[in-house]
Amino acid sequence: MKLKEFKADFLPRITKMNVFAKRKVLNEVLAGEWLSKVKRRGIEFAGFRAYTTDDDAREIDWKASLRANKLLVKETEVERSHNIFFLVDVSDSMLFASTDKLKCEYAAEVIASIAFAVLRAGDNVGMAMFTDKLVAKLYPKIGRDQYYRIIMDLSNPENYGGNFDLEKAIRYTMSFLNMKSTIVFVSDFIGMKENWARYLEFFAQKHSLVGLMIRDPRDEELPKEAGHVIIEDPYSKQKLYIDTKAYADKFAERVKKEKGLIMELFNRINSPLLELRTDEDYFEKLIRFFRRGEREWL
């Protein structure tokens, strides 16, 4: 299924009160809380130097000082920039909407908002869009031009639609993304194959992983009052004629179970997962998510 028109708006949704005020808040949260944690994970040991009276005595390395027979303090090097890389599911199931926003359009607005804030903070942003193949790829870079490249790829209808293969997407990404990065995996997490958990676990061993689950209300529940309807699998195109009154509860139970497995995996690999729904404003949820200072998940 190909997308004929892409209607995401890369300014409003972060805008409803005041575009500049909201962007400032998001920039401050990402730069001051999220990215600062990311960069602390990039601190590396650079060596020892002699202690001076200007140093904090708590920084003295006593073991090294005893060996050298003089007071020494550790020196560290901080990685000044970090790679934030979006791995974006643009398969057929993301081309669905029961609201005024397709899941892929909503996802694009979220990605654009985060990318803008990260680039403003002086860090690198890259992106890969995938179905059962890689349809677009941007190496992590900094600067305003990179933001416009991201917007162009996100707003290109030709980049949307197709089957879903997470294994291929991860393999492609691992083949060219050599530097340790924070991977923001954006998907509805629908159509995951049996071995999907193993590949995400493998991915998380090399990179930090953050999940953004984008769901439409109809991904979560069937309206009992709808009566008899035809539903279609976005990948196999198989159709079922069902009575929503008879199947609504079973459907909700199945969704709850599947989401529980997804959340369990992210907890097991110590990676955060945020669920966003297309009928809700994402701004406040994003702010709360990135302000979780007590959780060192990056």
C-alpha positions as CSV (number, residue, x, y, z in Angstrom):
1,M,0.0,0.0,0.0
2,K,1.5,3.3,-1.1
3,L,0.8,6.7,0.5
4,K,-0.6,9.2,-1.9
5,E,-0.4,12.3,0.2
6,F,1.5,13.1,3.5
7,K,-0.3,15.6,5.7
8,A,1.9,15.9,8.8
9,D,2.4,19.4,10.1
10,F,5.9,20.0,11.5
11,L,5.0,23.2,13.4
12,P,1.6,23.0,15.1
13,R,1.3,20.1,17.4
14,I,4.2,21.3,19.3
15,T,2.3,24.6,19.1
16,K,-1.1,24.7,20.4
17,M,-0.3,27.2,23.2
18,N,2.8,28.8,21.9
19,V,5.2,27.3,19.4
20,F,8.3,29.1,20.7
21,A,7.6,28.5,24.4
22,K,7.0,24.8,23.9
23,R,10.0,24.3,21.7
24,K,12.1,26.1,24.3
25,V,10.8,23.8,27.1
26,L,11.5,20.7,25.0
27,N,15.0,22.0,24.1
28,E,15.8,22.6,27.7
29,V,14.6,19.2,28.9
30,L,16.5,17.3,26.2
31,A,19.7,19.3,26.5
32,G,19.6,19.7,30.3
33,E,18.3,16.3,31.4
34,W,18.2,13.6,28.7
35,L,21.3,14.5,26.7
36,S,23.4,15.3,29.8
37,K,22.8,11.8,31.0
38,V,23.7,10.4,27.5
39,K,26.9,12.4,27.6
40,R,27.8,11.3,31.1
41,R,27.8,7.7,29.8
42,G,30.4,8.9,27.3
43,I,32.9,9.9,30.0
44,E,36.2,8.1,29.5
45,F,39.3,7.8,31.6
46,A,42.1,9.9,30.2
47,G,44.9,9.3,32.8
48,F,46.3,10.7,36.0
49,R,47.8,14.0,36.9
50,A,49.4,15.5,40.1
51,Y,47.0,16.8,42.7
52,T,47.0,20.6,43.3
53,T,45.4,22.7,46.0
54,D,42.8,23.9,43.5
55,D,41.4,20.3,43.2
56,D,38.7,18.8,45.3
57,A,40.3,16.3,47.7
58,R,37.5,13.9,47.0
59,E,38.9,13.5,43.5
60,I,42.1,11.9,44.8
61,D,42.6,8.4,43.6
62,W,44.2,6.8,46.7
63,K,45.2,3.5,45.1
64,A,47.1,5.2,42.3
65,S,48.6,7.7,44.7
66,L,50.0,5.0,46.9
67,R,51.6,3.3,43.9
68,A,53.1,6.5,42.7
69,N,54.0,7.8,46.1
70,K,52.4,11.1,45.4
71,L,48.8,12.5,45.3
72,L,47.1,11.8,41.9
73,V,43.7,12.7,40.6
74,K,41.9,11.1,37.6
75,E,41.4,13.0,34.4
76,T,38.4,12.2,32.2
77,E,37.4,13.1,28.7
78,V,33.8,13.7,27.9
79,E,32.3,12.9,24.5
80,R,31.1,16.3,23.5
81,S,28.5,15.2,21.0
82,H,26.3,12.1,20.8
83,N,24.4,10.4,18.1
84,I,20.6,10.2,18.3
85,F,19.4,7.9,15.6
86,F,15.7,7.3,14.7
87,L,14.8,3.9,13.3
88,V,11.3,4.5,11.9
89,D,8.8,1.9,10.9
90,V,6.9,3.1,7.8
91,S,5.2,-0.2,6.9
92,D,1.6,-0.6,5.9
93,S,0.3,-0.8,9.5
94,M,1.6,2.7,10.1
95,L,-0.6,4.0,7.3
96,F,-3.8,3.7,9.3
97,A,-6.0,6.2,11.1
98,S,-9.3,6.3,12.8
99,T,-8.5,9.9,13.8
100,D,-7.4,12.9,11.7
101,K,-3.8,11.7,11.8
102,L,-2.2,8.6,10.3
103,K,0.1,6.9,12.7
104,C,3.0,7.6,10.4
105,E,2.1,11.3,10.2
106,Y,1.8,11.5,14.0
107,A,5.1,9.7,14.3
108,A,6.8,12.1,11.9
109,E,5.7,15.1,14.0
110,V,7.1,13.5,17.1
111,I,10.4,12.7,15.4
112,A,10.7,16.2,14.0
113,S,10.1,17.8,17.4
114,I,12.8,15.7,19.1
115,A,15.2,16.1,16.2
116,F,14.9,19.9,16.3
117,A,15.6,20.0,20.0
118,V,18.6,17.6,19.8
119,L,20.2,19.5,16.9
120,R,19.7,22.8,18.8
121,A,21.6,21.2,21.7
122,G,24.6,20.6,19.3
123,D,24.3,16.8,19.0
124,N,24.1,14.6,15.9
125,V,20.9,13.2,14.5
126,G,20.4,10.5,12.0
127,M,17.5,8.4,10.7
128,A,16.6,5.3,8.8
129,M,13.1,4.6,7.6
130,F,12.2,0.9,6.9
131,T,9.6,-1.6,5.8
132,D,11.1,-4.9,4.8
133,K,13.9,-2.9,3.3
134,L,15.6,0.4,4.1
135,V,13.8,3.1,2.2
136,A,15.7,6.2,3.4
137,K,18.9,6.7,5.4
138,L,20.6,9.7,6.9
139,Y,24.0,9.4,8.7
140,P,24.1,11.2,12.0
141,K,25.1,14.9,11.6
142,I,24.6,18.2,13.2
143,G,23.3,21.5,11.9
144,R,20.2,23.1,10.3
145,D,20.7,21.3,7.0
146,Q,20.3,18.0,8.7
147,Y,17.0,19.0,10.1
148,Y,15.7,19.9,6.6
149,R,16.9,16.6,5.2
150,I,15.0,14.8,8.0
151,I,11.9,16.7,7.2
152,M,12.2,16.0,3.5
153,D,12.5,12.3,4.0
154,L,9.7,12.2,6.6
155,S,7.3,14.2,4.3
156,N,8.0,12.1,1.1
157,P,5.0,9.9,0.4
158,E,7.2,7.6,-1.6
159,N,9.0,6.5,1.6
160,Y,5.8,4.9,3.1
161,G,4.1,1.6,2.6
162,G,5.3,-2.0,2.4
163,N,5.8,-5.1,4.5
164,F,7.5,-5.2,7.9
165,D,10.9,-6.8,8.7
166,L,12.5,-5.7,11.9
167,E,15.4,-8.2,11.6
168,K,16.5,-6.7,8.2
169,A,16.1,-3.1,9.5
170,I,18.4,-3.9,12.5
171,R,21.0,-5.7,10.3
172,Y,21.1,-2.8,7.8
173,T,21.4,-0.3,10.6
174,M,24.2,-2.2,12.4
175,S,26.1,-2.4,9.1
176,F,26.6,1.3,8.8
177,L,26.1,2.8,12.3
178,N,29.5,2.1,13.8
179,M,29.6,4.7,16.6
180,K,27.7,4.0,19.8
181,S,24.4,5.8,19.6
182,T,21.0,6.2,21.2
183,I,18.5,4.5,18.9
184,V,15.0,5.8,19.1
185,F,12.9,3.0,17.6
186,V,9.5,4.4,16.4
187,S,6.8,1.9,15.5
188,D,3.3,0.7,16.4
189,F,4.9,-2.7,17.3
190,I,2.3,-4.5,15.3
191,G,3.3,-7.4,13.1
192,M,6.4,-8.4,15.2
193,K,7.6,-11.8,14.3
194,E,8.4,-14.5,16.9
195,N,12.1,-13.7,17.1
196,W,11.7,-9.9,17.3
197,A,12.8,-9.8,21.0
198,R,16.1,-11.4,20.2
199,Y,17.0,-8.8,17.6
200,L,16.1,-5.9,19.9
201,E,18.2,-7.4,22.7
202,F,21.1,-7.8,20.3
203,F,20.7,-4.2,19.2
204,A,20.6,-2.9,22.8
205,Q,23.9,-4.6,23.6
206,K,25.8,-2.2,21.3
207,H,23.6,0.9,21.5
208,S,21.3,2.5,24.0
209,L,17.7,1.9,23.0
210,V,14.5,4.0,23.5
211,G,11.1,2.8,22.2
212,L,8.3,5.1,21.0
213,M,5.1,3.1,20.5
214,I,2.7,5.0,18.3
215,R,-0.9,3.6,18.5
216,D,-4.2,4.5,17.0
217,P,-7.3,4.1,19.3
218,R,-8.5,1.2,17.0
219,D,-5.2,-0.6,17.7
220,E,-6.4,-0.8,21.3
221,E,-10.1,-1.4,21.2
222,L,-13.0,-2.2,18.9
223,P,-16.2,-0.2,19.4
224,K,-18.9,-2.7,20.6
225,E,-21.6,-0.5,19.1
226,A,-20.2,-0.8,15.5
227,G,-21.9,-4.1,15.0
228,H,-20.8,-6.2,11.9
229,V,-17.6,-4.9,10.2
230,I,-14.9,-6.1,7.9
231,I,-11.4,-5.9,9.2
232,E,-8.2,-6.4,7.1
233,D,-4.7,-7.5,8.0
234,P,-2.4,-4.7,6.7
235,Y,0.3,-7.1,5.6
236,S,-1.5,-10.3,4.4
237,K,-4.6,-8.4,3.2
238,Q,-6.7,-11.2,4.6
239,K,-10.2,-10.0,5.6
240,L,-12.5,-11.0,8.4
241,Y,-16.2,-10.3,8.8
242,I,-16.8,-9.9,12.6
243,D,-19.4,-8.8,15.1
244,T,-17.5,-6.2,17.3
245,K,-19.9,-6.8,20.2
246,A,-18.8,-10.5,20.3
247,Y,-15.1,-9.9,19.8
248,A,-14.3,-6.5,21.4
249,D,-13.4,-7.9,24.8
250,K,-11.2,-10.7,23.3
251,F,-9.5,-8.2,21.1
252,A,-8.7,-5.9,24.1
253,E,-7.4,-8.8,26.1
254,R,-5.1,-9.9,23.2
255,V,-3.8,-6.3,22.8
256,K,-3.1,-6.1,26.5
257,K,-1.2,-9.4,26.5
258,E,0.9,-8.3,23.5
259,K,1.7,-4.9,24.9
260,G,2.7,-6.6,28.2
261,L,5.2,-8.7,26.4
262,I,6.7,-5.7,24.7
263,M,7.0,-3.7,27.9
264,E,8.5,-6.8,29.6
265,L,11.2,-6.9,27.0
266,F,12.1,-3.2,27.3
267,N,12.3,-3.6,31.1
268,R,14.5,-6.6,30.7
269,I,17.0,-4.8,28.5
270,N,16.8,-1.7,30.7
271,S,15.4,0.4,27.9
272,P,12.6,2.9,28.3
273,L,9.4,2.7,26.3
274,L,6.8,5.4,25.8
275,E,3.4,4.8,24.4
276,L,1.7,7.6,22.4
277,R,-1.8,7.6,20.9
278,T,-2.8,9.6,17.9
279,D,-5.8,11.0,19.6
280,E,-3.6,12.6,22.3
281,D,-1.2,15.6,22.3
282,Y,2.3,14.2,22.6
283,F,4.0,17.2,24.1
284,E,3.3,16.7,27.8
285,K,4.0,13.0,27.6
286,L,7.4,13.6,25.9
287,I,8.4,16.2,28.6
288,R,7.5,13.8,31.5
289,F,9.3,10.9,29.7
290,F,12.5,12.8,29.3
291,R,12.4,14.3,32.7
292,R,12.7,10.9,34.4
293,G,15.9,11.9,36.1
294,E,15.8,9.1,38.6
295,R,16.1,6.4,35.9
296,E,19.5,6.1,34.4
297,W,18.3,4.3,31.3
298,L,20.6,6.1,29.0
